[in-house]
Amino acid sequence: MKTDFLLAIKQLHSDKNLDDEVIFHAVERGMAAAVKRRYELPGNVIVSIDRYDGSMQVWSEREVVEIEEDISDPDLQIELEQARLSDAAVHIGSTLREKHDIENVGGRIEAQTAKQVVLQALREAEREAVFTKYSGEEGGIVSGDVQRVEPHQVIVELGDHTETVMPAQEQVRMERYRTGQRVKAIMVEVLRANKGPQIVISRSRPEFVRRLFELEVPEIMRGVVEIRGVAREPGHRTKIAVWSRQTGIDPIGSCIGMRAMRIQNIVNELHGERVDVVQWDRDPRRFVEHALSPAQILAVRIDPETNTAECAVPDMQLSLAIGREGQNARLAARLTGFRIDIKPQTVAERLQQEGRGPFAPQAEIEIEPEPIPEQKPIRVAPPVERPSVVAPPPVEVTPPPAPPPVEQPAVVEEEPELEPVLQATEIASATRDDGQIRFAEDVLRREQEQQQQRDRRRRRPRYHESDEGLEDDPYAEYLEYEGEF
């Protein structure tokens, strides 16, 4: 029986994914309620279950007061004289603890009471475990399956059977969710509710795009590339400003990836939402130019008093700079923090004559210097004292005696013989004829003749001009020879 009891607790541990001690405490609370109901024990009943053999011990605790008139709750308090009949060492204010020998808890009613208490304790333990696990994870990415779609919210179940809620204001209007669909979202907050902790997730916040870039781009995770701002209209378009902390690393190229694989994965997760990656700059004028891409910006004038950026664009690109329904300019204003006023080039030049507009002169803007990264001090090892080496005294070396000079025999110059040379010349001239090549000047002469023949050949042009323009010449592949026939 005791072995079955321990097996049942192990089964609860695997089903509820709770610690063994949490389950033991829940069972002890249920057994205490059943024992108190069955035997009507006074005081606070405490049940302890042995973790190895499953044996159960029962105690009851009551507070000791001086006289009977001081008792406010007879079930939890006892006077001093009566308490000393059980334990002579008690005193006023101490706790009287009595042990009870109980083998059988009770019948069906007591077992039902114990079951209800155990289930309630397990539910509370599960809720507390979920709240403890996710209370510090706000802002992180979670993934799960859509369990059900309700009119005003979507219930997403995580991998550990934890339910999360995606309210209507945290959803993307362009997206449609279906049961069983795998989705990613950002955890917004964890709340305590009557039915347990409530986890709220979102797919519409700009922080969701930021977390996707951190997961997809290793340079952002390592801190080499930094995200300085995100402006988003969920389901339509997002602008993100990036900056490189390390010289030689392209922040935009790092976010896009080879063959645009990184940015394509993010766009697929956002269900086709357009993502523009722009370069952040310390100069606000250049930052505004980058934020208004892909439009070409001719000039930018910053007004610090009104926090306005006046921009001049070519007349043909005014609609491109503003965007559909003002979307491009609106996202650029959110990204940079300026009120952006876009003017065509003709209007900006007319305002320049009046001393106003984007082309008007402006004071220099104070740009914050780039922070210098902290460098760890370099520890230099102390010099090692080496023992001095005493050089040995010089040794006098006596050079060996020089060998006696050797007498070389005198060389007598002989006159060269001219007969072999004359014989070779006579043989070469005698064996030369017109059909054979014997000397280098004949080879050079033959190559010059061949080159002159090649120069006489010319290739016709590939195209010829007609009334309608350049046309292909069908005879361009043939060669014409001059002087061959």
C-alpha positions in Angstrom: 0.0 0.0 0.0 2.8 2.4 0.9 4.6 1.5 -2.3 1.5 2.3 -4.3 1.2 5.6 -2.5 4.7 6.6 -3.5 4.1 5.5 -7.1 1.0 7.7 -7.2 3.1 10.7 -6.1 5.7 10.0 -8.7 2.9 9.8 -11.3 1.7 13.2 -10.2 5.2 14.5 -10.5 5.4 13.5 -14.2 1.9 14.6 -15.1 1.9 18.0 -13.4 5.6 18.7 -14.0 6.0 19.8 -10.3 8.7 19.1 -7.8 8.3 16.1 -5.5 8.3 18.3 -2.4 5.5 20.4 -3.7 3.4 17.3 -4.3 4.2 15.9 -0.9 3.2 19.2 0.8 -0.1 19.2 -1.1 -0.9 15.6 -0.1 0.0 16.3 3.5 -2.4 19.2 3.6 -5.2 17.0 2.2 -4.5 14.2 4.7 -4.5 16.7 7.5 -7.9 18.0 6.5 -9.2 14.4 6.3 -7.8 13.4 9.7 -9.2 16.5 11.4 -12.6 15.8 9.9 -12.6 12.1 10.8 -11.2 12.2 14.4 -12.2 15.8 15.3 -8.7 16.5 16.7 -8.3 19.9 18.4 -5.8 22.4 17.3 -3.9 22.7 14.1 -3.4 19.2 12.6 -0.1 18.5 10.9 0.6 15.4 8.8 4.1 14.3 7.9 4.7 11.7 5.2 8.1 9.8 5.1 9.7 10.3 1.7 11.2 6.8 1.6 8.6 4.3 3.0 5.4 6.4 2.8 4.6 6.2 6.6 2.5 8.9 8.1 2.8 10.7 11.4 0.1 13.1 12.8 0.5 15.9 15.3 -1.7 18.7 16.6 -0.6 22.0 17.9 -2.3 24.5 20.3 -1.2 27.7 21.9 -0.7 27.8 25.7 -2.4 30.7 27.6 -2.4 31.4 31.3 -6.0 31.0 32.4 -9.3 29.9 30.8 -10.6 33.5 30.5 -7.7 34.2 28.1 -8.9 31.6 25.6 -10.4 33.3 22.5 -10.5 30.1 20.3 -10.9 26.8 22.2 -9.9 24.8 19.2 -6.5 26.5 18.9 -5.7 27.5 22.5 -5.4 25.6 25.8 -4.8 26.9 29.4 -1.5 26.3 31.1 -2.6 23.8 33.8 -4.3 21.5 31.3 -1.4 21.7 28.9 1.1 20.7 31.6 -0.8 17.4 32.0 0.5 16.4 28.6 3.9 18.2 28.7 5.3 19.7 31.9 7.9 21.8 30.1 5.4 24.1 28.4 5.0 27.7 29.5 2.7 30.7 28.6 3.0 31.6 25.0 4.6 28.3 23.9 3.0 25.7 21.6 1.8 22.4 22.8 2.5 19.7 20.3 0.8 16.3 20.7 1.3 13.2 18.6 -1.6 10.9 17.6 -1.4 7.3 16.5 -3.7 7.0 13.4 -3.5 4.2 11.0 -6.7 4.7 8.9 -7.6 8.1 7.6 -11.3 7.4 7.2 -14.0 6.5 4.8 -15.3 7.8 1.5 -16.2 11.3 2.7 -12.8 11.9 4.3 -11.1 10.6 1.1 -13.2 13.0 -1.0 -12.2 15.9 1.3 -8.5 14.9 1.0 -8.9 14.7 -2.8 -10.4 18.2 -3.1 -7.7 19.7 -0.9 -4.9 18.0 -2.8 -6.3 19.1 -6.2 -6.6 22.6 -5.0 -3.1 22.6 -3.6 -1.8 21.2 -6.9 -3.6 23.9 -8.9 -2.1 26.6 -6.7 1.3 25.1 -7.0 1.0 24.9 -10.8 0.0 28.6 -11.1 2.8 29.7 -8.8 5.3 27.7 -10.8 4.1 29.2 -14.1 4.2 32.7 -12.6 7.7 32.2 -11.2 8.9 30.8 -14.6 7.6 33.6 -16.8 7.6 36.6 -14.4 11.1 37.7 -15.4 10.8 36.8 -19.1 9.0 39.9 -20.4 10.3 41.1 -23.7 11.4 37.6 -24.9 10.3 35.7 -27.9 8.0 32.7 -27.3 6.6 30.2 -29.8 3.6 28.0 -29.6 0.5 26.6 -31.4 -2.8 28.3 -31.7 -5.2 26.4 -29.5 -8.4 28.3 -30.3 -9.5 31.6 -31.9 -12.0 33.6 -30.0 -13.8 36.8 -31.2 -11.6 39.2 -29.1 -8.5 37.1 -28.4 -6.3 34.2 -29.6 -5.2 31.5 -27.2 -1.7 30.2 -27.9 -0.4 27.1 -26.1 3.4 27.0 -25.4 5.5 23.9 -25.3 5.0 23.2 -21.6 1.2 23.3 -21.9 1.0 26.9 -20.7 -1.7 29.0 -22.2 -1.1 32.6 -23.3 -3.5 35.2 -24.6 -3.1 37.5 -27.6 -5.7 40.3 -27.3 -7.2 42.0 -30.4 -5.1 45.1 -30.0 -1.9 43.0 -30.0 -2.7 41.2 -33.2 -1.9 42.2 -36.7 -5.0 43.1 -38.7 -3.5 41.7 -42.0 -2.9 38.3 -40.4 -5.4 35.4 -40.1 -4.8 32.8 -37.4 -6.1 29.2 -37.5 -6.1 26.4 -35.0 -2.9 24.4 -35.0 -0.8 27.2 -36.6 2.7 27.7 -35.3 3.3 31.4 -34.3 6.0 33.4 -32.7 5.3 36.4 -30.5 6.9 38.7 -27.9 5.9 38.3 -24.2 4.4 41.6 -23.0 3.5 41.0 -19.3 2.6 38.3 -16.8 -0.4 39.1 -14.6 -1.9 37.5 -11.6 -5.6 36.6 -12.1 -8.3 34.7 -10.2 -7.9 31.8 -12.5 -4.1 31.8 -12.3 -1.3 33.8 -14.0 -2.3 35.4 -17.4 0.5 35.7 -19.9 -0.1 38.4 -22.6 1.8 38.1 -25.9 1.9 40.4 -29.0 2.9 40.3 -32.6 2.2 44.0 -33.4 4.7 45.8 -31.3 8.0 47.2 -32.7 9.9 45.3 -30.1 8.9 42.1 -31.9 10.8 43.0 -35.0 13.8 44.0 -32.8 13.8 40.6 -31.2 13.6 38.8 -34.6 16.7 40.7 -35.8 18.5 39.7 -32.6 17.7 36.1 -33.2 18.5 36.1 -36.9 21.6 38.3 -37.0 24.6 37.1 -34.9 26.3 40.5 -35.1 23.4 42.1 -33.2 23.4 39.3 -30.6 27.2 39.8 -30.0 26.8 43.6 -29.8 28.9 44.4 -32.9 25.9 45.9 -34.7 23.4 47.9 -32.6 19.7 48.7 -33.3 19.2 52.4 -32.6 15.5 52.7 -33.5 12.4 50.9 -34.9 9.3 52.4 -36.4 6.5 50.1 -37.5 3.0 50.0 -38.9 2.0 46.3 -38.3 1.3 44.4 -41.4 2.4 47.1 -43.8 6.0 48.5 -43.4 8.8 48.7 -40.8 11.9 51.0 -40.7 14.8 50.0 -38.6 18.0 52.0 -38.0 21.2 50.1 -37.3 24.8 51.2 -36.5 28.1 49.4 -36.3 30.3 49.6 -33.3 33.3 48.1 -35.0 35.1 49.7 -38.0 35.0 47.6 -41.2 31.6 45.9 -40.6 28.6 47.0 -42.7 25.6 47.0 -40.5 23.1 47.0 -43.3 24.8 44.1 -45.1 25.0 42.2 -41.8 21.2 42.5 -41.4 20.4 41.6 -45.0 22.8 38.6 -45.1 24.2 36.7 -48.0 21.7 36.5 -50.9 19.2 38.3 -48.5 18.7 35.2 -46.5 18.5 36.8 -43.1 16.1 39.6 -44.0 14.0 37.1 -46.0 13.5 34.9 -42.9 12.3 37.9 -41.0 9.9 39.0 -43.7 8.5 35.4 -43.9 7.9 35.5 -40.2 6.1 38.8 -40.5 4.0 37.3 -43.4 5.3 39.6 -46.1 5.6 42.8 -44.2 8.1 45.2 -45.9 11.2 45.9 -43.8 13.6 48.8 -44.6 17.0 48.7 -43.0 18.7 52.2 -42.9 22.0 53.5 -41.6 21.9 55.4 -38.3 24.1 58.5 -38.2 25.2 60.9 -35.4 24.5 63.8 -37.8 20.7 64.3 -37.6 20.6 65.7 -41.2 22.2 62.6 -42.6 20.0 60.4 -40.4 16.9 62.1 -41.9 18.2 61.5 -45.4 18.7 57.8 -44.7 15.3 57.5 -43.0 13.5 58.9 -46.1 15.0 56.4 -48.4 14.5 55.3 -51.1 13.8 58.9 -52.1 16.7 61.2 -53.0 17.2 64.0 -50.6 18.8 67.2 -51.9 19.1 69.2 -48.7 18.0 69.0 -45.0 17.6 71.9 -42.6 17.1 71.2 -38.9 15.3 73.7 -36.7 16.1 72.8 -33.1 13.5 75.2 -31.6 10.5 73.5 -33.3 12.2 70.1 -33.7 11.4 70.2 -37.4 13.5 68.9 -40.3 12.8 70.6 -43.7 13.8 68.4 -46.6 14.1 69.2 -50.3 13.5 66.5 -52.9 13.3 66.5 -56.7 9.9 67.3 -58.1 9.6 63.9 -59.6 10.3 62.2 -56.3 7.9 64.1 -54.0 5.3 61.3 -54.0 8.1 58.7 -53.4 9.4 60.6 -50.4 5.9 61.0 -48.9 4.9 57.4 -49.6 1.5 55.9 -50.0 -0.9 57.8 -47.7 2.1 59.4 -46.1 3.5 56.2 -44.8 7.2 56.7 -45.7 7.3 60.2 -44.1 5.3 59.1 -41.1 7.7 56.2 -40.3 10.7 58.4 -40.9 9.4 60.9 -38.4 8.8 58.2 -35.8 12.3 56.8 -36.4 14.2 60.1 -36.2 12.0 61.9 -33.7 11.6 65.0 -35.9 8.6 66.7 -37.5 9.5 66.2 -41.2 8.4 68.8 -43.8 9.0 67.7 -47.4 9.2 70.3 -50.1 9.8 69.9 -53.9 12.9 71.4 -55.4 11.2 74.3 -57.1 9.5 75.5 -53.9 12.7 75.1 -51.9 14.6 77.2 -54.4 12.0 79.9 -54.3 12.1 79.9 -50.5 15.9 80.1 -50.7 15.7 83.5 -52.2 13.7 84.6 -49.2 16.3 83.1 -46.8 14.1 80.3 -45.8 13.6 76.6 -46.7 15.9 73.6 -46.8 18.6 75.4 -49.0 18.9 78.3 -46.5 22.1 78.5 -44.5 21.9 77.2 -41.0 24.1 77.0 -38.0 26.4 74.1 -37.3 24.8 71.3 -35.3 26.6 70.0 -32.3 27.2 66.4 -32.8 28.0 64.2 -29.8 31.4 62.5 -30.1 31.5 58.8 -30.5 32.0 57.1 -27.2 35.3 55.4 -26.8 34.9 51.7 -25.7 36.4 50.9 -22.4 39.6 49.0 -22.6 40.8 46.7 -20.0 44.1 47.5 -18.5 47.0 45.5 -19.8 49.0 43.7 -17.1 52.7 43.8 -17.7 54.8 41.1 -16.0 57.7 42.4 -13.9 61.1 42.0 -15.6 62.9 38.7 -14.8 66.3 39.2 -13.2 68.8 37.1 -15.0 72.2 36.3 -13.5 75.0 38.2 -15.1 77.4 36.2 -17.3 81.1 36.9 -17.0 82.9 36.7 -20.3 86.0 34.4 -20.4 89.4 36.0 -21.0 90.4 36.3 -24.7 92.6 33.4 -26.0 95.4 34.3 -28.3 95.2 32.3 -31.6 98.4 31.8 -33.6 97.6 31.7 -37.4 99.0 28.7 -39.2 102.0 29.3 -41.5 101.2 30.1 -45.1 101.8 27.3 -47.7 104.6 27.9 -50.2 103.5 29.3 -53.6 103.0 26.7 -56.3 104.6 27.3 -59.6 102.0 27.2 -62.5 103.1 26.2 -66.0 103.2 28.9 -68.6 100.2 28.9 -71.1 101.2 29.4 -74.7 98.4 30.9 -76.8 97.9 29.1 -80.1 96.5 30.7 -83.2 92.9 29.4 -84.1 92.4 27.2 -87.0 90.4 28.7 -89.8 89.9 25.7 -91.9 86.8 24.2 -90.1 84.9 27.5 -90.3 85.6 27.9 -94.0 84.5 24.3 -94.6 81.1 24.8 -92.8 80.4 28.0 -94.8 81.1 26.3 -98.1 78.9 23.3 -97.1 75.9 25.6 -96.1 76.1 27.6 -99.3 76.4 24.4 -101.4 73.4 22.7 -99.8 71.0 25.7 -99.9 68.2 25.8 -102.5 64.9 27.5 -102.9 62.7 24.7 -101.4 64.5 24.4 -98.1 64.9 26.9 -95.1 68.3 26.7 -93.5 68.9 30.2 -91.9 67.0 32.5 -89.5 66.6 35.3 -92.1 64.5 33.0 -94.3 62.2 32.2 -91.3 61.7 35.9 -90.5 61.0 36.8 -94.1 58.4 34.1 -94.4 56.6 35.2 -91.2 56.5 38.8 -92.5 54.9 37.7 -95.7 52.2 35.7 -93.8 51.5 38.7 -91.6 51.0 40.9 -94.6 48.5 38.4 -96.0 46.6 38.5 -92.8 46.6 42.3 -92.7 45.0 42.3 -96.1 42.0 40.4 -94.8 39.3 42.5 -93.0 36.1 41.5 -91.2 32.9 43.2 -92.0 31.1 45.1 -89.2 28.7 43.3 -87.0 25.9 45.9 -87.4 25.0 48.2 -90.2 23.0 51.4 -89.9 19.6 51.7 -91.6 16.7 54.1 -91.4 15.3 52.3 -88.4 18.6 52.1 -86.5 21.3 49.5 -86.1 20.6 46.1 -87.6 22.4 42.8 -87.6 24.5 42.0 -90.7 23.8 38.4 -91.7 27.1 38.3 -93.7 29.3 39.5 -90.8 30.8 36.0 -90.2 32.3 35.8 -93.7 35.7 37.2 -94.5 36.6 39.2 -97.5 40.0 38.7 -99.1 41.7 41.4 -101.1 44.3 40.4 -103.7 43.8 36.7 -103.4 42.2 36.3 -106.8 
